[in-house]
Structures are given as structure tokens and as C-alpha cells.
Amino acid sequence: MRLLLHICCAPCSTETITRLLSEHEVTGFFYNPNIHPREEYDLRRLELEKYADEQDLPLIVSDYDVERWTGLTRGLEAEPEGGRRCTVCFQMRLEKTAQTAAELGFDAFTTTLSISPHKNSAVINAVGAGVEREKGVLFLAEDFKKQEGFKKSVERSRRHGLRRQSYCGCVYSKKKRESK
Ligand code: SF4
């Protein structure tokens, strides 16, 4: 199957790509306007571009429409990580992935997001199923944290010397991290 894989960052892509490539023809898709500040966005993007190049993984880098992300999450600033702001954040990124998959003739789409132990895979998959209905492109429901997926992604990232970030991405998750 020709699969468009939404990738949040290089470390989360390592184990995910390995698993998916055994069954699918994978193209990466970097669309993460949630990442703040711009310098951090560029660091994560560059790290993924370098890793994708090493792995011969085709990669599409989309736009950084941070104004849209800010607008969609307005009023949800105080939500905890894992709350309603995150659901909106997943929705925005998966909609764009599905839209691009449809335009470019991919068979299906999915995301690396479920590999994070901080993210609820059931919520991500419910959002994906809704986007599938909305855009008419098959969503591959996954839970990449199963079979020690996260631990393996950390090990692979270390082996490849990849930079790991200390917060999820948005300004609110950054502030929360800094307050700890
Ligand atoms: S904590 Fe992460 S998933 Fe939640 S809104 Fe912020 S960037 Fe998005």
C-alpha cells in the first residue's frame, strides 16, 4: 500500500518507519505548525530531513501555518497535555495529512504520534477514523507504543545520534516543562 506517514519528529519516526516499511511503500510527511518557537521547528525539521535522507525515505515537508494552529487552539491554552487542545492539534495535523494523501493519490495515511507514552492512542485513532470519513482516504489505526515501541525508538535514536527534544512541541507544553 502507498502510505503517507505523518511524522512529528525524527526520533519518533525511527521505529515507526521500520515497522511500516515491512508492509508498505512509505512516504514521510512533516506537518507540525504546533512546534514553538520557529527555531525549534527548524531544528526538528532539519533532523528529520537528515534522517530521511540516510534512510532513503521520501519526505514531504509542508507549511508552518502557525497562525491556523493558534486560532484553532484559542481558548484551550490552559488544557493539560492529553486534554482537548491535544485532540484539536491531532485533528489539524491529520486532516492536512489526509488531504495531501488524497491529492497525491496515496492509498492510506497514518501518524507516528501513537508511539509517545504521553499520547492516548485511542484518541489519536478516533480522530484518524473521523478524518478518514471526512476526506475519503483510509486511515491506518496503529498503536506504535506496543511491543516496546517507544523504548525501541529511543534506542534507535541513540544509535543514529538523533537529537531528542524535552517537550511535546507547543508553547504551552514548553512552559509546563520549564516550570518543572
Ligand atoms: S501538548 Fe503536544 S499534542 Fe498537545 S497541543 Fe501541545 S504540541 Fe499539540
Backbone and ligand atoms as CSV (ligand in chain L), in Angstrom:
chain,resi,resn,atom,element,x,y,z
A,1,MET,N,N,0.833,-1.194,0.000
A,1,MET,CA,C,0.000,0.000,0.000
A,1,MET,C,C,0.877,1.257,0.000
A,2,ARG,N,N,0.518,2.260,-0.788
A,2,ARG,CA,C,1.239,3.555,-0.755
A,2,ARG,C,C,0.705,4.360,0.418
A,3,LEU,N,N,1.608,4.581,1.383
A,3,LEU,CA,C,1.180,5.148,2.663
A,3,LEU,C,C,1.853,6.489,2.919
A,4,LEU,N,N,1.062,7.489,3.302
A,4,LEU,CA,C,1.622,8.784,3.708
A,4,LEU,C,C,1.651,8.807,5.233
A,5,LEU,N,N,2.868,8.905,5.774
A,5,LEU,CA,C,3.069,8.830,7.218
A,5,LEU,C,C,3.332,10.214,7.795
A,6,HIS,N,N,2.379,10.710,8.587
A,6,HIS,CA,C,2.631,11.974,9.283
A,6,HIS,C,C,3.713,11.714,10.338
A,7,ILE,N,N,4.782,12.535,10.300
A,7,ILE,CA,C,5.907,12.354,11.234
A,7,ILE,C,C,6.026,13.604,12.098
A,8,CYS,N,N,6.023,13.381,13.423
A,8,CYS,CA,C,6.140,14.530,14.342
A,8,CYS,C,C,7.597,14.933,14.532
A,9,CYS,N,N,8.515,13.949,14.506
A,9,CYS,CA,C,9.941,14.255,14.680
A,9,CYS,C,C,10.749,13.023,14.294
A,10,ALA,N,N,12.057,13.217,14.084
A,10,ALA,CA,C,12.920,12.112,13.650
A,10,ALA,C,C,12.950,10.959,14.669
A,11,PRO,N,N,13.140,11.232,15.983
A,11,PRO,CA,C,13.205,10.117,16.927
A,11,PRO,C,C,11.964,9.215,16.878
A,12,CYS,N,N,10.780,9.829,16.817
A,12,CYS,CA,C,9.542,9.025,16.785
A,12,CYS,C,C,9.382,8.277,15.463
A,13,SER,N,N,10.089,8.718,14.433
A,13,SER,CA,C,9.946,8.051,13.125
A,13,SER,C,C,10.777,6.774,13.023
A,14,THR,N,N,11.794,6.632,13.867
A,14,THR,CA,C,12.761,5.536,13.672
A,14,THR,C,C,12.100,4.156,13.712
A,15,GLU,N,N,11.499,3.826,14.824
A,15,GLU,CA,C,10.866,2.503,14.982
A,15,GLU,C,C,9.614,2.399,14.096
A,16,THR,N,N,8.907,3.501,13.979
A,16,THR,CA,C,7.666,3.522,13.192
A,16,THR,C,C,7.936,3.165,11.722
A,17,ILE,N,N,8.936,3.818,11.160
A,17,ILE,CA,C,9.269,3.573,9.751
A,17,ILE,C,C,9.699,2.114,9.564
A,18,THR,N,N,10.513,1.630,10.496
A,18,THR,CA,C,10.996,0.245,10.399
A,18,THR,C,C,9.819,-0.718,10.349
A,19,ARG,N,N,8.842,-0.498,11.214
A,19,ARG,CA,C,7.674,-1.397,11.235
A,19,ARG,C,C,6.845,-1.294,9.951
A,20,LEU,N,N,6.606,-0.065,9.508
A,20,LEU,CA,C,5.711,0.121,8.356
A,20,LEU,C,C,6.341,-0.324,7.037
A,21,LEU,N,N,7.661,-0.155,6.927
A,21,LEU,CA,C,8.314,-0.475,5.656
A,21,LEU,C,C,8.264,-1.959,5.311
A,22,SER,N,N,8.023,-2.803,6.324
A,22,SER,CA,C,7.961,-4.243,6.026
A,22,SER,C,C,6.688,-4.573,5.236
A,23,GLU,N,N,5.706,-3.685,5.270
A,23,GLU,CA,C,4.440,-3.987,4.579
A,23,GLU,C,C,3.984,-2.925,3.581
A,24,HIS,N,N,4.586,-1.731,3.667
A,24,HIS,CA,C,4.060,-0.624,2.848
A,24,HIS,C,C,5.177,0.156,2.152
A,25,GLU,N,N,4.734,0.889,1.143
A,25,GLU,CA,C,5.623,1.844,0.470
A,25,GLU,C,C,5.365,3.194,1.169
A,26,VAL,N,N,6.355,3.640,1.948
A,26,VAL,CA,C,6.112,4.766,2.857
A,26,VAL,C,C,6.741,6.072,2.361
A,27,THR,N,N,5.967,7.138,2.462
A,27,THR,CA,C,6.483,8.496,2.264
A,27,THR,C,C,6.215,9.273,3.547
A,28,GLY,N,N,7.221,9.982,4.038
A,28,GLY,CA,C,7.054,10.778,5.249
A,28,GLY,C,C,6.404,12.123,4.945
A,29,PHE,N,N,5.702,12.661,5.951
A,29,PHE,CA,C,5.029,13.948,5.780
A,29,PHE,C,C,5.224,14.758,7.056
A,30,PHE,N,N,5.989,15.848,6.949
A,30,PHE,CA,C,6.268,16.686,8.118
A,30,PHE,C,C,5.345,17.889,8.096
A,31,TYR,N,N,4.380,17.870,8.987
A,31,TYR,CA,C,3.439,18.998,9.102
A,31,TYR,C,C,3.153,19.202,10.588
A,32,ASN,N,N,3.840,20.160,11.185
A,32,ASN,CA,C,3.752,20.357,12.623
A,32,ASN,C,C,3.813,21.841,12.998
A,33,PRO,N,N,2.782,22.605,12.653
A,33,PRO,CA,C,2.773,24.043,12.978
A,33,PRO,C,C,2.571,24.293,14.478
A,34,ASN,N,N,2.361,23.216,15.225
A,34,ASN,CA,C,2.241,23.318,16.687
A,34,ASN,C,C,3.582,23.633,17.352
A,35,ILE,N,N,4.695,23.363,16.656
A,35,ILE,CA,C,6.010,23.470,17.307
A,35,ILE,C,C,6.422,24.927,17.489
A,36,HIS,N,N,6.808,25.229,18.706
A,36,HIS,CA,C,7.200,26.594,19.097
A,36,HIS,C,C,8.529,26.525,19.851
A,37,PRO,N,N,9.448,27.483,19.646
A,37,PRO,CA,C,9.389,28.553,18.644
A,37,PRO,C,C,9.860,28.060,17.262
A,38,ARG,N,N,9.936,28.990,16.332
A,38,ARG,CA,C,10.323,28.657,14.964
A,38,ARG,C,C,11.688,27.962,14.907
A,39,GLU,N,N,12.611,28.403,15.780
A,39,GLU,CA,C,13.960,27.813,15.801
A,39,GLU,C,C,13.874,26.318,16.143
A,40,GLU,N,N,13.003,25.987,17.088
A,40,GLU,CA,C,12.833,24.584,17.473
A,40,GLU,C,C,12.192,23.801,16.325
A,41,TYR,N,N,11.240,24.429,15.646
A,41,TYR,CA,C,10.606,23.796,14.477
A,41,TYR,C,C,11.670,23.460,13.430
A,42,ASP,N,N,12.543,24.427,13.160
A,42,ASP,CA,C,13.577,24.215,12.141
A,42,ASP,C,C,14.560,23.114,12.551
A,43,LEU,N,N,14.884,23.060,13.839
A,43,LEU,CA,C,15.795,22.005,14.310
A,43,LEU,C,C,15.170,20.620,14.113
A,44,ARG,N,N,13.900,20.497,14.471
A,44,ARG,CA,C,13.226,19.192,14.320
A,44,ARG,C,C,13.087,18.821,12.844
A,45,ARG,N,N,12.760,19.817,12.030
A,45,ARG,CA,C,12.617,19.557,10.584
A,45,ARG,C,C,13.951,19.107,9.984
A,46,LEU,N,N,15.016,19.836,10.308
A,46,LEU,CA,C,16.340,19.505,9.754
A,46,LEU,C,C,16.793,18.115,10.187
A,47,GLU,N,N,16.523,17.785,11.454
A,47,GLU,CA,C,16.913,16.462,11.953
A,47,GLU,C,C,16.180,15.369,11.176
A,48,LEU,N,N,14.905,15.597,10.892
A,48,LEU,CA,C,14.147,14.598,10.136
A,48,LEU,C,C,14.632,14.538,8.685
A,49,GLU,N,N,14.915,15.678,8.086
A,49,GLU,CA,C,15.391,15.673,6.699
A,49,GLU,C,C,16.695,14.874,6.589
A,50,LYS,N,N,17.560,15.055,7.567
A,50,LYS,CA,C,18.847,14.335,7.571
A,50,LYS,C,C,18.603,12.827,7.730
A,51,TYR,N,N,17.738,12.474,8.665
A,51,TYR,CA,C,17.475,11.049,8.917
A,51,TYR,C,C,16.785,10.391,7.714
A,52,ALA,N,N,15.810,11.080,7.135
A,52,ALA,CA,C,15.094,10.538,5.973
A,52,ALA,C,C,16.066,10.311,4.813
A,53,ASP,N,N,16.984,11.224,4.658
A,53,ASP,CA,C,17.996,11.104,3.612
A,53,ASP,C,C,18.845,9.847,3.830
A,54,GLU,N,N,19.276,9.665,5.068
A,54,GLU,CA,C,20.082,8.475,5.417
A,54,GLU,C,C,19.316,7.185,5.150
A,55,GLN,N,N,18.001,7.219,5.405
A,55,GLN,CA,C,17.170,6.009,5.276
A,55,GLN,C,C,16.560,5.862,3.877
A,56,ASP,N,N,16.870,6.786,2.967
A,56,ASP,CA,C,16.258,6.781,1.620
A,56,ASP,C,C,14.735,6.840,1.693
A,57,LEU,N,N,14.231,7.594,2.654
A,57,LEU,CA,C,12.784,7.725,2.805
A,57,LEU,C,C,12.317,8.996,2.097
A,58,PRO,N,N,11.420,8.864,1.122
A,58,PRO,CA,C,10.886,10.090,0.511
A,58,PRO,C,C,10.180,10.917,1.587
A,59,LEU,N,N,10.369,12.227,1.544
A,59,LEU,CA,C,9.806,13.077,2.594
A,59,LEU,C,C,9.192,14.330,1.984
A,60,ILE,N,N,7.987,14.640,2.404
A,60,ILE,CA,C,7.333,15.893,2.007
A,60,ILE,C,C,7.299,16.802,3.236
A,61,VAL,N,N,7.817,18.016,3.088
A,61,VAL,CA,C,7.746,18.988,4.183
A,61,VAL,C,C,6.658,19.992,3.837
A,62,SER,N,N,5.673,20.090,4.693
A,62,SER,CA,C,4.554,21.002,4.441
A,62,SER,C,C,4.804,22.358,5.094
A,63,ASP,N,N,3.782,23.187,5.113
A,63,ASP,CA,C,3.971,24.570,5.586
A,63,ASP,C,C,3.867,24.704,7.113
A,64,TYR,N,N,4.358,25.829,7.592
A,64,TYR,CA,C,4.367,26.126,9.039
A,64,TYR,C,C,3.278,27.164,9.316
A,65,ASP,N,N,2.026,26.739,9.157
A,65,ASP,CA,C,0.942,27.727,9.327
A,65,ASP,C,C,0.544,27.836,10.798
A,66,VAL,N,N,1.441,28.494,11.519
A,66,VAL,CA,C,1.285,28.597,12.969
A,66,VAL,C,C,0.063,29.440,13.350
A,67,GLU,N,N,-0.318,30.384,12.497
A,67,GLU,CA,C,-1.494,31.215,12.806
A,67,GLU,C,C,-2.747,30.329,12.870
A,68,ARG,N,N,-2.830,29.374,11.975
A,68,ARG,CA,C,-4.003,28.483,11.951
A,68,ARG,C,C,-4.039,27.636,13.231
A,69,TRP,N,N,-2.868,27.118,13.604
A,69,TRP,CA,C,-2.809,26.298,14.840
A,69,TRP,C,C,-3.223,27.134,16.050
A,70,THR,N,N,-2.727,28.354,16.114
A,70,THR,CA,C,-3.034,29.231,17.246
A,70,THR,C,C,-4.532,29.533,17.283
A,71,GLY,N,N,-5.109,29.770,16.113
A,71,GLY,CA,C,-6.540,30.069,16.038
A,71,GLY,C,C,-7.385,28.885,16.489
A,72,LEU,N,N,-7.011,27.699,16.040
A,72,LEU,CA,C,-7.809,26.509,16.366
A,72,LEU,C,C,-7.728,26.145,17.847
A,73,THR,N,N,-6.608,26.484,18.485
A,73,THR,CA,C,-6.435,26.093,19.896
A,73,THR,C,C,-6.757,27.245,20.863
A,74,ARG,N,N,-7.234,28.357,20.294
A,74,ARG,CA,C,-7.583,29.507,21.148
A,74,ARG,C,C,-8.687,29.092,22.152
A,75,GLY,N,N,-8.495,29.492,23.403
A,75,GLY,CA,C,-9.460,29.118,24.435
A,75,GLY,C,C,-9.094,27.813,25.122
A,76,LEU,N,N,-8.106,27.112,24.569
A,76,LEU,CA,C,-7.713,25.814,25.142
A,76,LEU,C,C,-6.310,25.879,25.746
A,77,GLU,N,N,-5.837,27.111,25.959
A,77,GLU,CA,C,-4.464,27.311,26.434
A,77,GLU,C,C,-4.194,26.600,27.754
A,78,ALA,N,N,-5.188,26.569,28.639
A,78,ALA,CA,C,-4.969,26.017,29.983
A,78,ALA,C,C,-5.196,24.507,30.069
A,79,GLU,N,N,-5.550,23.896,28.943
A,79,GLU,CA,C,-5.791,22.444,28.960
A,79,GLU,C,C,-4.504,21.692,29.312
A,80,PRO,N,N,-4.610,20.601,30.049
A,80,PRO,CA,C,-3.402,19.809,30.345
A,80,PRO,C,C,-2.965,19.020,29.111
A,81,GLU,N,N,-1.734,18.564,29.111
A,81,GLU,CA,C,-1.283,17.720,27.999
A,81,GLU,C,C,-2.130,16.447,28.012
A,82,GLY,N,N,-2.657,16.105,26.853
A,82,GLY,CA,C,-3.568,14.964,26.772
A,82,GLY,C,C,-5.033,15.399,26.775
A,83,GLY,N,N,-5.295,16.685,26.960
A,83,GLY,CA,C,-6.656,17.196,27.004
A,83,GLY,C,C,-7.169,17.629,25.630
A,84,ARG,N,N,-8.180,18.527,25.648
A,84,ARG,CA,C,-8.872,18.893,24.402
A,84,ARG,C,C,-7.977,19.617,23.398
A,85,ARG,N,N,-6.995,20.399,23.911
A,85,ARG,CA,C,-6.090,21.092,22.979
A,85,ARG,C,C,-5.321,20.070,22.129
A,86,CYS,N,N,-4.923,18.987,22.737
A,86,CYS,CA,C,-4.161,17.969,22.005
A,86,CYS,C,C,-5.040,17.297,20.944
A,87,THR,N,N,-6.316,17.075,21.265
A,87,THR,CA,C,-7.210,16.457,20.275
A,87,THR,C,C,-7.331,17.359,19.043
A,88,VAL,N,N,-7.465,18.667,19.285
A,88,VAL,CA,C,-7.546,19.638,18.177
A,88,VAL,C,C,-6.229,19.627,17.378
A,89,CYS,N,N,-5.139,19.551,18.100
A,89,CYS,CA,C,-3.804,19.529,17.485
A,89,CYS,C,C,-3.622,18.268,16.609
A,90,PHE,N,N,-4.090,17.129,17.105
A,90,PHE,CA,C,-4.024,15.888,16.302
A,90,PHE,C,C,-4.892,16.053,15.045
A,91,GLN,N,N,-6.094,16.579,15.262
A,91,GLN,CA,C,-7.068,16.712,14.167
A,91,GLN,C,C,-6.498,17.573,13.036
A,92,MET,N,N,-5.929,18.703,13.414
A,92,MET,CA,C,-5.404,19.619,12.399
A,92,MET,C,C,-4.309,18.934,11.574
A,93,ARG,N,N,-3.414,18.252,12.262
A,93,ARG,CA,C,-2.288,17.630,11.552
A,93,ARG,C,C,-2.737,16.434,10.707
A,94,LEU,N,N,-3.691,15.663,11.214
A,94,LEU,CA,C,-4.152,14.501,10.443
A,94,LEU,C,C,-5.016,14.915,9.255
A,95,GLU,N,N,-5.779,15.987,9.414
A,95,GLU,CA,C,-6.586,16.476,8.276
A,95,GLU,C,C,-5.682,16.872,7.113
A,96,LYS,N,N,-4.615,17.585,7.441
A,96,LYS,CA,C,-3.700,18.020,6.377
A,96,LYS,C,C,-3.011,16.817,5.728
A,97,THR,N,N,-2.668,15.839,6.544
A,97,THR,CA,C,-2.026,14.628,6.012
A,97,THR,C,C,-2.974,13.908,5.060
A,98,ALA,N,N,-4.235,13.747,5.489
A,98,ALA,CA,C,-5.214,13.044,4.661
A,98,ALA,C,C,-5.503,13.814,3.375
A,99,GLN,N,N,-5.599,15.129,3.506
A,99,GLN,CA,C,-5.852,15.974,2.334
A,99,GLN,C,C,-4.724,15.804,1.306
A,100,THR,N,N,-3.496,15.820,1.800
A,100,THR,CA,C,-2.331,15.666,0.913
A,100,THR,C,C,-2.303,14.263,0.315
A,101,ALA,N,N,-2.635,13.263,1.149
A,101,ALA,CA,C,-2.679,11.881,0.651
A,101,ALA,C,C,-3.688,11.769,-0.501
A,102,ALA,N,N,-4.850,12.409,-0.331
A,102,ALA,CA,C,-5.890,12.355,-1.375
A,102,ALA,C,C,-5.405,13.037,-2.655
A,103,GLU,N,N,-4.804,14.200,-2.488
A,103,GLU,CA,C,-4.357,14.968,-3.666
A,103,GLU,C,C,-3.262,14.241,-4.443
A,104,LEU,N,N,-2.401,13.515,-3.703
A,104,LEU,CA,C,-1.263,12.861,-4.359
A,104,LEU,C,C,-1.513,11.385,-4.681
A,105,GLY,N,N,-2.722,10.909,-4.419
A,105,GLY,CA,C,-3.094,9.540,-4.814
A,105,GLY,C,C,-2.533,8.443,-3.919
A,106,PHE,N,N,-2.285,8.748,-2.643
A,106,PHE,CA,C,-1.865,7.681,-1.718
A,106,PHE,C,C,-3.071,6.806,-1.371
A,107,ASP,N,N,-2.787,5.546,-0.957
A,107,ASP,CA,C,-3.870,4.623,-0.594
A,107,ASP,C,C,-4.357,4.852,0.831
A,108,ALA,N,N,-3.446,5.343,1.691
A,108,ALA,CA,C,-3.793,5.462,3.108
A,108,ALA,C,C,-2.847,6.447,3.792
A,109,PHE,N,N,-3.203,6.805,5.031
A,109,PHE,CA,C,-2.326,7.660,5.831
A,109,PHE,C,C,-2.339,7.182,7.275
A,110,THR,N,N,-1.286,7.532,7.988
A,110,THR,CA,C,-1.246,7.282,9.431
A,110,THR,C,C,-0.249,8.258,10.059
A,111,THR,N,N,0.053,8.067,11.345
A,111,THR,CA,C,0.908,9.021,12.053
A,111,THR,C,C,1.824,8.322,13.052
A,112,THR,N,N,2.952,8.939,13.308
A,112,THR,CA,C,3.899,8.440,14.321
A,112,THR,C,C,3.411,8.741,15.742
A,113,LEU,N,N,2.417,9.610,15.889
A,113,LEU,CA,C,2.070,10.164,17.206
A,113,LEU,C,C,1.803,9.103,18.284
A,114,SER,N,N,1.268,7.948,17.877
A,114,SER,CA,C,0.867,6.962,18.895
A,114,SER,C,C,2.060,6.287,19.566
A,115,ILE,N,N,3.274,6.560,19.124
A,115,ILE,CA,C,4.436,5.921,19.770
A,115,ILE,C,C,4.756,6.570,21.117
A,116,SER,N,N,4.275,7.789,21.323
A,116,SER,CA,C,4.601,8.506,22.562
A,116,SER,C,C,3.827,7.940,23.748
A,117,PRO,N,N,4.516,7.665,24.852
A,117,PRO,CA,C,3.800,7.194,26.047
A,117,PRO,C,C,2.910,8.276,26.654
A,118,HIS,N,N,3.102,9.542,26.211
A,118,HIS,CA,C,2.280,10.647,26.727
A,118,HIS,C,C,1.006,10.846,25.901
A,119,LYS,N,N,0.857,10.062,24.829
A,119,LYS,CA,C,-0.306,10.282,23.956
A,119,LYS,C,C,-1.211,9.058,23.936
A,120,ASN,N,N,-2.506,9.341,24.032
A,120,ASN,CA,C,-3.504,8.282,24.082
A,120,ASN,C,C,-3.801,7.801,22.646
A,121,SER,N,N,-3.403,6.576,22.369
A,121,SER,CA,C,-3.570,6.043,21.006
A,121,SER,C,C,-5.037,5.922,20.618
A,122,ALA,N,N,-5.905,5.650,21.603
A,122,ALA,CA,C,-7.342,5.524,21.292
A,122,ALA,C,C,-7.888,6.857,20.789
A,123,VAL,N,N,-7.429,7.956,21.399
A,123,VAL,CA,C,-7.881,9.286,20.954
A,123,VAL,C,C,-7.347,9.566,19.549
A,124,ILE,N,N,-6.077,9.296,19.332
A,124,ILE,CA,C,-5.473,9.531,18.005
A,124,ILE,C,C,-6.221,8.716,16.940
A,125,ASN,N,N,-6.510,7.455,17.249
A,125,ASN,CA,C,-7.181,6.596,16.266
A,125,ASN,C,C,-8.631,7.024,16.031
A,126,ALA,N,N,-9.277,7.549,17.059
A,126,ALA,CA,C,-10.650,8.052,16.874
A,126,ALA,C,C,-10.623,9.290,15.969
A,127,VAL,N,N,-9.651,10.159,16.186
A,127,VAL,CA,C,-9.504,11.343,15.323
A,127,VAL,C,C,-9.214,10.882,13.892
A,128,GLY,N,N,-8.315,9.930,13.749
A,128,GLY,CA,C,-7.956,9.411,12.413
A,128,GLY,C,C,-9.162,8.830,11.690
A,129,ALA,N,N,-9.998,8.108,12.424
A,129,ALA,CA,C,-11.186,7.495,11.803
A,129,ALA,C,C,-12.154,8.583,11.324
A,130,GLY,N,N,-12.277,9.658,12.110
A,130,GLY,CA,C,-13.145,10.769,11.700
A,130,GLY,C,C,-12.607,11.458,10.458
A,131,VAL,N,N,-11.301,11.632,10.411
A,131,VAL,CA,C,-10.671,12.283,9.255
A,131,VAL,C,C,-10.798,11.383,8.015
A,132,GLU,N,N,-10.706,10.087,8.209
A,132,GLU,CA,C,-10.903,9.132,7.103
A,132,GLU,C,C,-12.278,9.338,6.461
A,133,ARG,N,N,-13.304,9.457,7.304
A,133,ARG,CA,C,-14.675,9.667,6.788
A,133,ARG,C,C,-14.786,11.012,6.075
A,134,GLU,N,N,-14.147,12.010,6.669
A,134,GLU,CA,C,-14.237,13.375,6.143
A,134,GLU,C,C,-13.531,13.523,4.793
A,135,LYS,N,N,-12.346,12.908,4.679
A,135,LYS,CA,C,-11.514,13.110,3.480
A,135,LYS,C,C,-11.579,11.958,2.478
A,136,GLY,N,N,-12.144,10.820,2.899
A,136,GLY,CA,C,-12.278,9.682,1.990
A,136,GLY,C,C,-10.964,8.976,1.693
A,137,VAL,N,N,-10.037,9.028,2.625
A,137,VAL,CA,C,-8.765,8.277,2.480
A,137,VAL,C,C,-8.633,7.365,3.691
A,138,LEU,N,N,-8.224,6.130,3.461
A,138,LEU,CA,C,-8.104,5.140,4.530
A,138,LEU,C,C,-7.089,5.566,5.593
A,139,PHE,N,N,-7.495,5.463,6.849
A,139,PHE,CA,C,-6.577,5.740,7.963
A,139,PHE,C,C,-6.136,4.410,8.560
A,140,LEU,N,N,-4.841,4.237,8.673
A,140,LEU,CA,C,-4.294,3.028,9.283
A,140,LEU,C,C,-4.209,3.252,10.792
A,141,ALA,N,N,-5.103,2.617,11.546
A,141,ALA,CA,C,-5.091,2.774,13.012
A,141,ALA,C,C,-3.952,1.941,13.592
A,142,GLU,N,N,-3.118,2.574,14.381
A,142,GLU,CA,C,-1.933,1.893,14.934
A,142,GLU,C,C,-1.766,2.265,16.398
A,143,ASP,N,N,-0.985,1.471,17.103
A,143,ASP,CA,C,-0.533,1.850,18.447
A,143,ASP,C,C,0.941,1.459,18.503
A,144,PHE,N,N,1.780,2.387,18.047
A,144,PHE,CA,C,3.200,2.060,17.884
A,144,PHE,C,C,3.930,1.886,19.211
A,145,LYS,N,N,3.286,2.263,20.331
A,145,LYS,CA,C,3.978,2.065,21.611
A,145,LYS,C,C,3.914,0.602,22.058
A,146,LYS,N,N,3.079,-0.206,21.383
A,146,LYS,CA,C,3.012,-1.635,21.708
A,146,LYS,C,C,4.330,-2.309,21.346
A,147,GLN,N,N,4.581,-3.459,21.936
A,147,GLN,CA,C,5.846,-4.205,21.724
A,147,GLN,C,C,7.066,-3.293,21.953
A,148,GLU,N,N,6.967,-2.532,23.054
A,148,GLU,CA,C,8.076,-1.659,23.484
A,148,GLU,C,C,8.503,-0.676,22.395
A,149,GLY,N,N,7.522,-0.192,21.637
A,149,GLY,CA,C,7.830,0.713,20.530
A,149,GLY,C,C,8.588,1.953,20.954
A,150,PHE,N,N,8.175,2.570,22.053
A,150,PHE,CA,C,8.848,3.806,22.463
A,150,PHE,C,C,10.292,3.524,22.877
A,151,LYS,N,N,10.477,2.475,23.683
A,151,LYS,CA,C,11.835,2.105,24.135
A,151,LYS,C,C,12.743,1.842,22.913
A,152,LYS,N,N,12.195,1.127,21.945
A,152,LYS,CA,C,12.994,0.831,20.742
A,152,LYS,C,C,13.316,2.106,19.966
A,153,SER,N,N,12.373,3.051,19.949
A,153,SER,CA,C,12.637,4.305,19.220
A,153,SER,C,C,13.743,5.105,19.916
A,154,VAL,N,N,13.787,5.041,21.244
A,154,VAL,CA,C,14.846,5.740,21.984
A,154,VAL,C,C,16.193,5.096,21.656
A,155,GLU,N,N,16.217,3.770,21.632
A,155,GLU,CA,C,17.475,3.064,21.333
A,155,GLU,C,C,17.950,3.366,19.908
A,156,ARG,N,N,17.012,3.317,18.964
A,156,ARG,CA,C,17.387,3.615,17.568
A,156,ARG,C,C,17.878,5.055,17.429
A,157,SER,N,N,17.209,5.980,18.128
A,157,SER,CA,C,17.615,7.395,18.052
A,157,SER,C,C,19.038,7.563,18.568
A,158,ARG,N,N,19.350,6.865,19.666
A,158,ARG,CA,C,20.714,6.945,20.225
A,158,ARG,C,C,21.728,6.415,19.222
A,159,ARG,N,N,21.403,5.274,18.619
A,159,ARG,CA,C,22.336,4.666,17.653
A,159,ARG,C,C,22.608,5.608,16.481
A,160,HIS,N,N,21.598,6.376,16.089
A,160,HIS,CA,C,21.751,7.285,14.940
A,160,HIS,C,C,22.163,8.691,15.365
A,161,GLY,N,N,22.382,8.880,16.656
A,161,GLY,CA,C,22.826,10.188,17.158
A,161,GLY,C,C,21.795,11.286,16.962
A,162,LEU,N,N,20.511,10.928,17.055
A,162,LEU,CA,C,19.455,11.934,16.819
A,162,LEU,C,C,19.200,12.776,18.062
A,163,ARG,N,N,18.924,14.027,17.834
A,163,ARG,CA,C,18.580,14.952,18.912
A,163,ARG,C,C,17.162,14.650,19.404
A,164,ARG,N,N,16.996,14.548,20.718
A,164,ARG,CA,C,15.654,14.342,21.284
A,164,ARG,C,C,15.228,15.614,22.003
A,165,GLN,N,N,14.002,16.029,21.789
A,165,GLN,CA,C,13.515,17.247,22.425
A,165,GLN,C,C,12.952,16.940,23.811
A,166,SER,N,N,12.861,17.977,24.643
A,166,SER,CA,C,12.438,17.750,26.027
A,166,SER,C,C,10.969,18.106,26.269
A,167,TYR,N,N,10.261,18.585,25.245
A,167,TYR,CA,C,8.830,18.883,25.408
A,167,TYR,C,C,8.098,18.525,24.125
A,168,CYS,N,N,6.760,18.394,24.257
A,168,CYS,CA,C,5.977,17.896,23.123
A,168,CYS,C,C,6.120,18.792,21.894
A,169,GLY,N,N,5.879,20.088,22.064
A,169,GLY,CA,C,6.023,20.944,20.886
A,169,GLY,C,C,5.484,22.353,21.047
A,170,CYS,N,N,4.268,22.482,21.573
A,170,CYS,CA,C,3.656,23.817,21.590
A,170,CYS,C,C,4.199,24.675,22.731
A,171,VAL,N,N,3.861,25.962,22.666
A,171,VAL,CA,C,4.346,26.912,23.668
A,171,VAL,C,C,3.872,26.524,25.069
A,172,TYR,N,N,2.684,25.921,25.171
A,172,TYR,CA,C,2.142,25.556,26.483
A,172,TYR,C,C,2.882,24.347,27.069
A,173,SER,N,N,3.209,23.385,26.215
A,173,SER,CA,C,3.970,22.232,26.703
A,173,SER,C,C,5.396,22.650,27.055
A,174,LYS,N,N,5.910,23.662,26.375
A,174,LYS,CA,C,7.259,24.170,26.674
A,174,LYS,C,C,7.257,24.848,28.053
A,175,LYS,N,N,6.242,25.679,28.274
A,175,LYS,CA,C,6.157,26.380,29.561
A,175,LYS,C,C,5.991,25.375,30.705
A,176,LYS,N,N,5.180,24.381,30.477
A,176,LYS,CA,C,4.935,23.366,31.505
A,176,LYS,C,C,6.248,22.658,31.854
A,177,ARG,N,N,6.996,22.333,30.819
A,177,ARG,CA,C,8.275,21.644,31.034
A,177,ARG,C,C,9.232,22.546,31.818
A,178,GLU,N,N,9.266,23.805,31.442
A,178,GLU,CA,C,10.198,24.739,32.088
A,178,GLU,C,C,9.827,25.004,33.553
A,179,SER,N,N,8.531,24.843,33.860
A,179,SER,CA,C,8.099,25.094,35.242
A,179,SER,C,C,8.425,23.935,36.171
A,180,LYS,N,N,8.810,22.789,35.590
A,180,LYS,CA,C,9.066,21.608,36.431
A,180,LYS,C,C,10.455,21.662,37.024
L,1,SF4,S1,S,0.991,19.246,24.108
L,1,SF4,FE1,FE,1.677,18.417,22.125
L,1,SF4,S2,S,-0.123,17.389,21.203
L,1,SF4,FE2,FE,-0.821,18.737,22.883
L,1,SF4,S3,S,-1.341,20.668,21.866
L,1,SF4,FE3,FE,0.774,20.869,22.585
L,1,SF4,S4,S,2.017,20.199,20.802
L,1,SF4,FE4,FE,-0.085,19.506,20.431
